[in-house]
Amino acid sequence: MGWSAADMPDLSGRDAVVTGANSGLGYCTARELARRGARVVLACRSEARGAAALDRLAAEVPSADARVWRLDLGDLGSVREFARRHERERGGRLDLLVNNAGVMALPHRRTADGFETQFGVNHLGHFALTGLLLPALLRTPGARVVTVSSMFHLLSNVDPRDLNSEHRYHRWLAYGRSKTANLLFTHELARRVAVTGADVVAAAAHPGYASTNLQTAAPRMEGRRAAEAVQTLGNRLVAQSAEAGALPILYAATAPGVRPDSFTGPRLLAWRGAPAPSPRAKWTRDDRAAARLWAASQELTGVRYEAIEA
């Protein structure tokens, strides 16, 4: 059978933030955390879609303690405002941060701060958010940071000379690089936590092939109806459900004994099934590459992790 959401521990009294929680993996993750008693903030770029998700969650889990706060990971000003709000309204504690939101295979675009969108949203936005929420995480014994990557990280290592894909842009390579960046970030965060003795677990997870709107967003944005139809058909025939795809995330977030810098995914060929340790490219455990990316990310975002400088 394997691990399921029914195996999650009681989370009463714990505070969680889930990015991209208005649909797909993020919604399923937020719902199950709330079902087990956590106080959950659904961090969503669209307040309207977030409100609709909150209504759905309340109908599915009437006892849920959940709310929606606006967060646009493509705008560092929005990330900073979210962190300030969290400090004001959550009393300076945070048990769980799930860095889930993301974009995939978009045409070349830039964030509000001028970064290539996939790198900016998938990595830099979450790097900044985690750093700004780090004081709350450090105040909370046993806190965890779970960053959602993808097996598409196998497509490409990051290029330290071209982090924003200025010289050459290929949408899928850029996506793969952003997912590699997620794993390098987790690797370096786990290392720094270990060196400084902080009580925070940094782990990563991926959903395998799960049916969400992530696959169809770019074709729909560009009006590529044939590509959208193919992706939709693949979701129906091959992918596992968003609920199943969320299980590795929930495992990394709540299961006892999750190891720092672990990477959890579906058991069957890293594609579908119950959570299990997942294979990853050797470059995602490269200490020097992780340190270089960390330094560049601090420079680009202006966010420093002073409490765990190592």
C-alpha positions, -999 to +999 in steps of 0.1 A: +000+000+000+026+025+010+023+058+028-009+079+023-024+111+037-041+090+064-006+084+078+000+121+085+004+130+121-019+154+140-008+189+131-030+209+156-013+241+167+011+242+138+014+270+113+020+263+076+024+284+044+019+268+010+027+288-021+006+283-052-022+268-031-052+279-053-050+247-075-033+215-082-006+202-059-006+233-037-043+231-031-042+194-023-012+200+000-029+228+018-062+209+022-046+179+037-025+200+061-057+217+072-075+184+075-049+173+101-053+205+121-027+229+108-034+266+105-027+271+068-020+303+047-027+298+010-002+320-006-016+329-041-008+353-068-045+358-077-067+368-048-098+358-067-086+323-075-073+320-039-107+330-026-124+304-048-099+278-035-106+288+001-144+283-004-137+249-019-114+240+010-140+251+036-166+229+019-143+199+019-129+205+054-154+224+074-131+225+104-102+241+084-083+271+098-072+286+066-069+319+049-056+334+016-028+360+014-016+375-018+019+365-029+034+371-064+068+353-065+076+372-097+077+405-077+102+408-049+081+437-035+052+413-031+074+387-014+087+413+011+051+424+019+040+389+024+069+383+049+060+415+068+024+404+070+034+370+083+055+386+110+026+409+120-002+383+119+014+350+128+033+361+158+067+353+145+065+315+142+063+291+113+064+253+114+062+245+077+069+264+045+060+245+013+077+262-017+053+248-043+043+275-068+059+274-102+056+280-139+066+256-167+080+259-202+068+295-208+079+317-237+107+340-228+094+366-203+107+386-174+095+391-139+087+425-124+124+427-113+138+418-147+146+381-141+138+353-166+104+342-155+110+305-148+142+312-129+127+342-112+095+326-100+106+290-094+138+297-077+146+333-068+111+341-055+112+311-032+148+318-022+137+353-011+106+341+006+124+314+026+151+339+036+126+365+048+107+339+067+138+323+082+136+341+115+101+327+121+113+292+111+143+294+134+120+304+163+099+272+158+114+239+170+113+212+143+104+236+114+106+223+079+111+239+044+099+217+016+108+228-019+090+212-049+113+203-077+108+180-107+124+151-125+128+176-153+158+188-134+176+161-153+173+182-185+200+206-174+224+219-147+223+256-140+247+277-160+264+301-135+274+324-164+239+327-177+214+323-149+188+344-166+192+327-200+203+359-216+225+343-243+202+314-253+167+306-243+150+272-246+118+270-226+124+234-214+160+238-206+152+269-186+125+250-167+150+222-160+176+247-148+150+262-124+142+228-110+179+220-106+182+254-088+155+242-064+176+211-055+208+231-052+190+256-029+178+227-007+213+212-006+229+245+005+202+253+029+205+219+045+243+223+047+241+257+064+215+245+089+237+216+098+268+238+103+250+263+125+230+237+144+196+253+136+165+232+142+152+233+106+149+205+081+153+215+045+140+188+021+127+185-015+100+166-032+084+161-066+051+148-078+061+126-107+037+131-135+006+146-119-024+160-136-025+198-129-030+230-149+008+235-150+012+215-182-015+234-201-008+269-189+018+278-214+000+264-245-032+282-234-013+314-229+001+313-264-030+300-281-014+268-291-045+247-291-030+215-305-003+215-278-029+222-252-050+193-264-021+169-263-012+180-228-048+176-217-050+141-232-018+131-215-031+143-182-062+122-186-046+090-199-011+088-183-008+112-153-017+104-117-041+127-099-031+159-082-040+142-049-015+114-056+011+139-068+008+158-036+017+128-014+055+131-017+052+167-007+030+158+023+054+131+032+084+154+031+064+180+051+051+158+079+065+122+081+088+114+110+124+111+103+126+130+070+163+136+064+178+170+054+185+173+017+163+143+009+144+141-023+110+123-022+089+113-052+066+086-064+079+050-060+072+036-095+099+049-118+097+083-101+064+086-121+035+075-099+028+057-067+034+060-030+062+083-017+098+070-018+134+083-021+138+096-056+169+096-078+185+129-086+213+142-108+248+142-092+251+179-100+223+187-075+247+177-047+276+197-059+287+218-029+306+244-050+277+249-075+252+252-046+274+278-029+278+298-062+241+298-068+234+308-032+258+338-035+243+348-068+207+345-054+216+367-025+230+393-048+201+392-072+173+393-046+190+414-019+180+388+007+206+375+030+204+345+054+224+362+082+213+338+109+228+308+092+259+323+075+284+296+072 
